[in-house]
Amino acid sequence: MDLQTRLSSRTQIGKRLGRIELLMFMTFLSSFAIGCATPFFFTDNKVLLYLPGTGRRSDEIPGVLRPWERVQLIEEKGKKGAKASVEEKDVLLAQLSDEYDKTDSPNIKRSVIDAMARISKNYANPAAEIYFQKALDSEVLELNLSACNAWSAYCSEIADNHAKERGMAIEVLAFRYRSLPYSIEPGSEEENSKRKDVRIAILRALSSFKPEDSDTLLEILEFGLNGEKLDDGALMVQAAKTLHEVTGKDYGTDGEAWLNYLAYRRGDSPTEPQEKNFMSRLPQISNETGIFK
């Protein structure tokens, strides 16, 4: 076989291989199109990647909202309800209550609680209180955080003539603070950290109240000053900040000074401790070590 014949044969083989590759590629595309509504490179959501042929998880199903769409609608209801009339607030709260009950998704539940908090500003409604308490009592600690923010926003806005609601909210928050367990089992560090975050959120939420709302307010803040086992001081610091907000006194983050003040306030100590002035709050240098303290 001469050179010309061999070259011609190779050219024909190359053309056949090219046609086979093209046919395989077209078959792949057709099966890909059957398996999903839109090719992956046209998707508008980079998170929703998938294996070829398995179907696009973001495909719309008639009458069914995708999770992010539900969250978006819930947020819109919260924004709308913040400026709505009393009648519209009641309707929106009823819709959101139904949304909370019919889902198992913690993210959607958190969105519902956040929306309810927006609607309930300066508007006391027992329906909202029920769901704030449900979220606070939930074993999902992330839901507890949203509930703390909701209680704070709710009770910081409602008028002073709602003393019963404010007192009840303090009791609910204080009960949850005390009921959160602390585990010393190996491997429980992450769960303990989450529970401490909830405790801090509760102490922060209590800054929306006043001592006259309930005697429990100062009791639970005093409890927070003592922290917990293996605490790094974060609870004491937040309790001190909240005490400053609710009493107007200033002892910085000196937990012992705050404990002495609370003892004086309830009559267990004859002397009120001296408040911190500006200079005393500045970092001091130890003469012995030469370092800030």
Stockholm file with secondary structure:
# STOCKHOLM 1.0

chainA/1-293         MDLQTRLSSRTQIGKRLGRIELLMFMTFLSSFAIGCATPFFFTDNKVLLYLPGTGRRSDEIPGVLRPWERVQLIEEKGKKGAKASVEEKDVLLAQLSDEYDKTDSPNIKRSVIDAMARISKNYANPAAEIYFQKALDSEVLELNLSACNAWSAYCSEIADNHAKERGMAIEVLAFRYRSLPYSIEPGSEEENSKRKDVRIAILRALSSFKPEDSDTLLEILEFGLNGEKLDDGALMVQAAKTLHEVTGKDYGTDGEAWLNYLAYRRGDSPTEPQEKNFMSRLPQISNETGIFK
#=GR chainA/1-293 SS CCHHHHHHHHHHHHHHHHHHHHHHHHHHHHHHHHHCSSCGGGCSCTTCCCCTTSCCTTCCBTTBCCHHHHHHHHHHHHHHHHTSCHHHHHHHHHHHHHHHHTCCCHHHHHHHHHHHHHHTTTCCCHHHHHHHHHHHHSSCHHHHHHHHHHHHHHHHHSCTTCHHHHHHHHHHHHHHHHHCCCCCSTTCHHHHHHHHHHHHHHHHHGGGSCGGGCTHHHHHHHHHHTCCTTCCSHHHHHHHHHHHHHHCCCCTTCHHHHHHHHHHHTTSCSSCCCCCCTGGGSCCBCTTTCSBC
#=GC SS_cons         CCHHHHHHHHHHHHHHHHHHHHHHHHHHHHHHHHHCSSCGGGCSCTTCCCCTTSCCTTCCBTTBCCHHHHHHHHHHHHHHHHTSCHHHHHHHHHHHHHHHHTCCCHHHHHHHHHHHHHHTTTCCCHHHHHHHHHHHHSSCHHHHHHHHHHHHHHHHHSCTTCHHHHHHHHHHHHHHHHHCCCCCSTTCHHHHHHHHHHHHHHHHHGGGSCGGGCTHHHHHHHHHHTCCTTCCSHHHHHHHHHHHHHHCCCCTTCHHHHHHHHHHHTTSCSSCCCCCCTGGGSCCBCTTTCSBC
//
